[in-house]
Amino acid sequence: MTLYTANLADLATGATASLFEGAPRAGNGISMFIVRTPPGRTVELHVHPYSETFVLLEGQARWTAGNETVELEANNLLVVPPNTPHGFRNIGDVPLLLVSVHENGTVDQTWLGDEPN
């Protein structure tokens, strides 16, 4: 068995997110974004052909998923089904700390160009 470790700074995709894709890095079928979204900022609507599970560790956010809107606070979890347009907005006054788990070894994401509610 070989363990995989990484520093999130080494996985950074920009100023607010780090991405771990399991297939190329650790040979598994899970990918994760670790996101720090500033107050008022959004992640635009997008879809995946697999489920995505969000774990909100800090902050408060509003998710749009399909025709539903839900507000979550720290220590809440949300599962979005495959092929469901979804995105979120930080509605609090502190940065979000969020982990999104993709049920795929690589991220397959199609941006829709619309902001969530």
Secondary structure, DSSP 8 states (H G I E B T S, - for coil): -------GGGGBSSSSEEEEEHHHHHSSS-EEEEEEE-TT-EEEEEE-SS-EEEEEEESEEEEEETTEEEEEETTEEEEE-TT--EEEEE-SSS-EEEEEEESSSS---EE------
